[in-house]
Amino acid sequence: MEQLTDLKAILHSKRANIYYLEKCRVMQKDGRVLYLTEAKDQNYYWNIPIANTTVILLGTGTSLTQAAMRMLASAGVLVGFCGGGGTPLFTGSEIEWLTPQSEYRPTDYVQGWLKFWFEESKRLTVAKAFQEARIEYLKNVWAKDRDLKAEGIFVDDLEISTALNGYAEQFATAQKVGDLLQREALLTKQLYRYAAKATKLEGFVRERENTDLANGFLNHGNYLACGLAATTLWVLGIPHGFAVMHGKTRRGALVFDVADLIKDAIVLPWAFVCAKEKMTEQEFRQQVLQKFTEHKALDFMFDQVKQQALRDDLL
C-alpha cells in the first residue's frame, strides 16, 4: 500500500487533475481510490491518481465511501458535491468544500492576511492589486495563446485594449469596494460582448439559469476555477470568509475573489469558443483544464495570494 506521507509529494500548485464524476461510486480498494461504474453485464473500476489531483466534483448519482474520503484527505484533495454538469455546488450561494483537516499548514499567510483584513482601506488596496493582476494575466494569456488567436480573439483589438485600459484607470481611482464591483461588472459585460461577436454568438445574454451552451459552459468553468481557488486558500491556511471584494457575509466570498484572477483570461473565451463548436460538457472541461495547465493558472493563484498576504506596506 502506498504510504500516506507520499500522497502529498506533488505540490498542489503543480497538480494536473480535476475530476468531475457522475453515476458512479468512489471507493478505496487495495490502497487506491477508484470510481466504480456499473454496466449491464459488468462493473468497471477506474483509478484516480489522487496525489496529482486538486479537486473532485461529485455530480448526480454519486456516492463516496468513508475509506475513500480518508485517503483523499490524506492526499489533500478537496471534494465538492454538485449538480449535473458540474453546477451548481449544492450550497447554492456559498462555495463549500469538504476540506482535509491538517494541522501542519503554514500560519504566516493567514496571520499576514488578518493583519490587514480588518481595515477597509487595506482590503481595498488588496482588491485593486488583484484586479491589476487579473488584467495582466488576461493580457499575457491572450497574447501568447495561438488557439485563441485562431478563433479571432486578440488582446490588441481596439475594443479589448480600450476596455482593459479604461478599467485599469477606473479601478485605480475607486474609493470603495462597491465602486470596484460596479466597474468590474461593466468590464465583464464588455468581454462577453467581444467574445460573443468573435464566435458569432450574437444575442448572447449572461444568465446563470439559461440552458444555452455558452451560459452552461461559463457556469461549469467558473466552478472549476473556484475549485482551484479553494485549493489555493486551503493549502495556504486562509479561511474562505476573509474576502477583499465580494460580499463579506458570504462564507466562500474569498474563493470568488481568487477565482476571478483567471476566469476572464481562460474560462470566458473558451466557453464561447466551445459553444460555437457545439462541444460536449466533457470536451469543454478537458479544454479548460488543459488551458489551466498550459497557462499555469494554479501557480498564478498561489503567487498572487502569497504576495498579498505578505505585503510589508500593509502590516
C-alpha positions as CSV (number, residue, x, y, z in Angstrom):
1,M,0.0,0.0,0.0
2,E,1.3,3.5,-0.9
3,Q,2.4,5.3,2.2
4,L,0.1,8.2,3.1
5,T,3.1,10.5,3.5
6,D,3.9,10.0,-0.1
7,L,0.5,11.3,-1.2
8,K,1.5,15.0,-0.8
9,A,4.8,14.7,-2.6
10,I,3.4,16.7,-5.5
11,L,2.8,20.4,-4.6
12,H,-0.8,21.5,-5.1
13,S,0.3,24.3,-7.4
14,K,1.8,21.6,-9.7
15,R,-1.0,19.1,-9.7
16,A,-2.6,18.4,-13.1
17,N,-6.0,16.9,-12.4
18,I,-9.6,18.0,-11.6
19,Y,-12.3,15.3,-11.7
20,Y,-16.0,15.7,-12.4
21,L,-17.8,12.4,-11.8
22,E,-21.4,11.3,-12.1
23,K,-23.3,8.0,-11.8
24,C,-20.5,6.2,-10.0
25,R,-19.3,5.1,-6.6
26,V,-16.0,6.5,-5.3
27,M,-14.3,3.9,-3.1
28,Q,-11.0,2.6,-1.7
29,K,-9.6,-0.7,-3.0
30,D,-6.2,-2.2,-2.5
31,G,-4.7,1.1,-1.2
32,R,-6.0,3.1,-4.2
33,V,-9.0,5.4,-4.7
34,L,-11.2,4.2,-7.5
35,Y,-14.6,5.1,-9.1
36,L,-16.9,2.3,-10.0
37,T,-19.3,2.4,-12.9
38,E,-22.0,-0.2,-13.3
39,A,-22.8,-1.5,-16.8
40,K,-25.5,-4.0,-17.8
41,D,-23.1,-7.0,-17.9
42,Q,-20.2,-6.0,-15.7
43,N,-18.7,-3.3,-13.5
44,Y,-15.7,-1.1,-14.4
45,Y,-13.1,0.3,-12.0
46,W,-11.1,3.4,-12.9
47,N,-8.2,4.6,-10.8
48,I,-7.9,8.2,-9.6
49,P,-4.3,9.4,-9.2
50,I,-5.1,11.3,-6.0
51,A,-1.5,12.5,-5.4
52,N,-1.7,14.5,-8.6
53,T,-5.3,15.7,-8.1
54,T,-6.5,19.0,-6.7
55,V,-10.3,18.8,-6.7
56,I,-13.0,16.2,-7.2
57,L,-16.6,17.4,-8.1
58,L,-19.2,14.7,-7.4
59,G,-22.3,15.1,-9.7
60,T,-25.6,13.3,-9.9
61,G,-25.8,9.7,-8.9
62,T,-22.5,9.5,-7.0
63,S,-21.6,8.2,-3.6
64,L,-18.4,8.3,-1.6
65,T,-17.1,5.8,1.0
66,Q,-15.6,6.8,4.3
67,A,-12.4,4.9,3.4
68,A,-12.0,6.8,0.1
69,M,-12.6,10.1,1.8
70,R,-9.9,9.3,4.3
71,M,-7.4,8.7,1.5
72,L,-8.5,11.8,-0.4
73,A,-8.0,13.8,2.8
74,S,-4.5,12.3,3.3
75,A,-3.6,13.5,-0.2
76,G,-5.0,16.9,0.4
77,V,-7.7,16.6,-2.3
78,L,-10.8,18.9,-2.0
79,V,-14.2,17.3,-2.6
80,G,-17.4,19.1,-3.6
81,F,-20.9,17.9,-4.3
82,C,-22.6,19.5,-7.2
83,G,-25.5,19.1,-9.7
84,G,-25.4,17.6,-13.1
85,G,-22.8,19.0,-15.5
86,G,-20.7,20.3,-12.6
87,T,-23.0,23.1,-11.5
88,P,-24.1,24.3,-9.1
89,L,-22.4,23.4,-5.9
90,F,-25.2,22.3,-3.6
91,T,-24.6,25.1,-1.1
92,G,-26.2,27.5,-3.6
93,S,-25.0,31.0,-2.9
94,E,-21.9,29.9,-1.0
95,I,-18.8,27.9,-2.1
96,E,-18.4,25.0,0.3
97,W,-15.9,22.2,0.0
98,L,-15.1,19.1,2.0
99,T,-11.6,20.2,3.0
100,P,-8.9,17.9,4.5
101,Q,-8.2,18.6,8.2
102,S,-4.5,19.3,8.6
103,E,-2.7,20.9,11.5
104,Y,0.5,21.4,9.5
105,R,-0.4,24.1,7.0
106,P,1.6,27.3,7.2
107,T,0.4,30.0,9.6
108,D,2.3,33.1,8.2
109,Y,-0.1,33.6,5.3
110,V,-3.3,33.7,7.4
111,Q,-1.6,35.9,10.0
112,G,-0.4,38.3,7.3
113,W,-3.9,38.3,5.8
114,L,-5.6,39.1,9.1
115,K,-3.2,41.9,9.9
116,F,-4.6,44.0,7.1
117,W,-8.1,42.5,6.7
118,F,-9.8,44.4,9.5
119,E,-9.1,47.8,7.9
120,E,-11.3,48.7,5.0
121,S,-8.8,50.8,3.2
122,K,-6.2,48.0,3.2
123,R,-8.8,45.5,1.9
124,L,-9.5,47.9,-0.9
125,T,-5.7,48.1,-1.7
126,V,-5.5,44.3,-2.0
127,A,-8.7,44.2,-4.1
128,K,-7.1,46.7,-6.5
129,A,-3.9,44.6,-6.6
130,F,-6.0,41.5,-7.5
131,Q,-7.7,43.5,-10.3
132,E,-4.4,44.7,-11.7
133,A,-3.0,41.1,-11.6
134,R,-6.2,39.9,-13.3
135,I,-5.8,42.3,-16.2
136,E,-2.1,41.5,-16.7
137,Y,-2.8,37.7,-16.6
138,L,-5.5,38.1,-19.3
139,K,-3.2,40.2,-21.5
140,N,-0.4,37.6,-21.1
141,V,-2.7,34.6,-21.8
142,W,-4.5,36.1,-24.8
143,A,-1.2,37.4,-26.3
144,K,0.5,34.0,-26.4
145,D,-2.4,31.6,-26.8
146,R,-2.3,30.6,-30.5
147,D,-5.6,28.7,-30.2
148,L,-7.4,31.8,-29.1
149,K,-5.9,33.8,-31.9
150,A,-7.0,31.2,-34.4
151,E,-10.5,31.8,-33.1
152,G,-10.3,35.5,-33.8
153,I,-9.7,36.6,-30.2
154,F,-6.8,39.1,-29.9
155,V,-5.8,41.1,-26.9
156,D,-4.6,44.0,-29.1
157,D,-8.0,44.5,-30.7
158,L,-9.1,48.1,-30.2
159,E,-12.3,47.1,-28.4
160,I,-10.4,44.9,-25.9
161,S,-7.5,47.2,-25.3
162,T,-9.8,50.1,-24.8
163,A,-11.9,48.1,-22.3
164,L,-8.9,46.9,-20.3
165,N,-7.1,50.2,-20.2
166,G,-10.3,52.0,-19.2
167,Y,-10.9,49.5,-16.4
168,A,-7.3,49.9,-15.2
169,E,-7.8,53.7,-14.9
170,Q,-11.2,53.3,-13.2
171,F,-10.4,50.8,-10.6
172,A,-7.2,52.7,-9.6
173,T,-9.4,55.7,-8.6
174,A,-12.2,53.6,-6.9
175,Q,-12.9,54.9,-3.3
176,K,-14.7,51.9,-2.0
177,V,-15.3,48.2,-2.9
178,G,-18.8,48.9,-4.2
179,D,-17.3,51.2,-6.9
180,L,-14.9,48.4,-7.8
181,L,-17.6,45.8,-8.2
182,Q,-19.7,48.1,-10.5
183,R,-16.7,48.8,-12.7
184,E,-15.8,45.1,-12.8
185,A,-19.3,44.2,-13.9
186,L,-19.0,46.6,-16.8
187,L,-15.7,45.1,-17.9
188,T,-17.1,41.6,-17.8
189,K,-20.1,42.7,-20.0
190,Q,-17.6,44.2,-22.5
191,L,-15.7,40.9,-22.5
192,Y,-18.8,38.9,-23.0
193,R,-19.9,41.1,-25.9
194,Y,-16.4,40.8,-27.6
195,A,-16.2,37.0,-27.2
196,A,-19.8,36.6,-28.4
197,K,-19.1,38.7,-31.5
198,A,-15.8,36.9,-32.2
199,T,-17.5,33.5,-32.1
200,K,-20.6,34.7,-33.9
201,L,-22.9,34.0,-30.9
202,E,-24.9,37.2,-31.5
203,G,-27.7,38.0,-29.0
204,F,-25.9,36.3,-26.1
205,V,-27.2,37.3,-22.6
206,R,-25.5,36.2,-19.5
207,E,-28.0,34.4,-17.3
208,R,-26.9,31.7,-14.9
209,E,-30.2,29.8,-15.3
210,N,-30.2,29.8,-19.1
211,T,-29.7,26.5,-20.7
212,D,-27.8,27.5,-23.8
213,L,-24.3,26.1,-24.2
214,A,-22.4,29.4,-23.6
215,N,-24.1,30.1,-20.3
216,G,-23.8,26.4,-19.2
217,F,-20.0,26.4,-20.0
218,L,-19.5,29.7,-18.2
219,N,-21.1,28.2,-15.1
220,H,-19.2,25.0,-15.4
221,G,-15.8,26.7,-16.0
222,N,-16.4,29.1,-13.1
223,Y,-16.9,26.3,-10.7
224,L,-13.6,24.7,-11.9
225,A,-11.9,28.0,-11.3
226,C,-13.5,28.1,-7.8
227,G,-12.1,24.6,-7.1
228,L,-8.6,25.8,-7.8
229,A,-9.2,28.9,-5.7
230,A,-10.5,26.9,-2.8
231,T,-7.5,24.6,-3.1
232,T,-5.1,27.6,-3.0
233,L,-6.7,29.1,0.1
234,W,-6.9,25.8,1.9
235,V,-3.2,25.0,1.3
236,L,-2.2,28.5,2.5
237,G,-4.4,28.2,5.5
238,I,-6.6,31.3,4.7
239,P,-10.3,30.9,5.6
240,H,-12.7,31.4,2.7
241,G,-14.7,34.1,4.6
242,F,-12.0,36.8,4.6
243,A,-12.9,38.3,1.3
244,V,-11.5,41.6,0.0
245,M,-14.0,42.3,-2.7
246,H,-17.1,40.1,-2.8
247,G,-19.7,40.2,0.0
248,K,-18.2,39.6,3.4
249,T,-21.5,38.0,4.5
250,R,-20.8,35.0,2.2
251,R,-18.6,32.5,3.8
252,G,-17.0,31.5,0.5
253,A,-16.5,35.0,-0.9
254,L,-12.7,34.9,-0.9
255,V,-12.9,31.9,-3.2
256,F,-14.7,34.1,-5.7
257,D,-12.1,36.8,-5.3
258,V,-9.3,34.4,-6.1
259,A,-11.1,32.6,-8.9
260,D,-11.7,35.9,-10.7
261,L,-7.9,36.2,-11.2
262,I,-8.2,33.6,-14.0
263,K,-11.8,33.4,-15.1
264,D,-11.8,36.2,-17.7
265,A,-8.5,35.0,-19.2
266,I,-9.4,31.3,-19.7
267,V,-12.9,30.3,-18.8
268,L,-14.7,33.2,-20.5
269,P,-13.2,32.9,-24.1
270,W,-13.3,29.1,-24.1
271,A,-16.9,29.0,-23.0
272,F,-17.8,30.9,-26.2
273,V,-15.4,29.0,-28.5
274,C,-16.6,25.6,-27.2
275,A,-20.2,26.7,-27.5
276,K,-19.6,27.7,-31.1
277,E,-18.1,24.3,-31.8
278,K,-21.1,22.6,-30.0
279,M,-18.8,20.7,-27.8
280,T,-20.0,18.4,-25.0
281,E,-19.5,19.3,-21.4
282,Q,-16.7,16.8,-21.1
283,E,-14.9,18.2,-24.1
284,F,-15.3,21.7,-22.7
285,R,-14.0,20.6,-19.3
286,Q,-10.9,19.0,-20.9
287,Q,-10.2,22.1,-23.0
288,V,-10.4,24.4,-19.9
289,L,-8.3,22.1,-17.7
290,Q,-5.7,21.9,-20.5
291,K,-5.5,25.7,-20.6
292,F,-5.3,25.9,-16.8
293,T,-2.2,23.7,-17.0
294,E,-0.8,25.4,-20.1
295,H,-1.0,28.9,-18.6
296,K,-0.1,27.8,-15.0
297,A,-3.3,29.1,-13.5
298,L,-2.8,27.4,-10.2
299,D,0.7,28.7,-9.8
300,F,-0.5,32.2,-10.6
301,M,-3.2,32.0,-7.9
302,F,-0.7,30.8,-5.3
303,D,1.7,33.6,-6.2
304,Q,-0.9,36.3,-6.0
305,V,-2.4,35.3,-2.7
306,K,1.0,34.7,-1.1
307,Q,2.2,38.1,-2.4
308,Q,-0.8,40.0,-0.9
309,A,-0.6,38.1,2.4
310,L,3.0,39.1,3.0
311,R,3.0,42.7,1.8
312,D,5.1,44.8,4.1
313,D,3.3,48.0,3.2
314,L,0.0,46.6,4.7
315,L,1.4,45.4,8.0
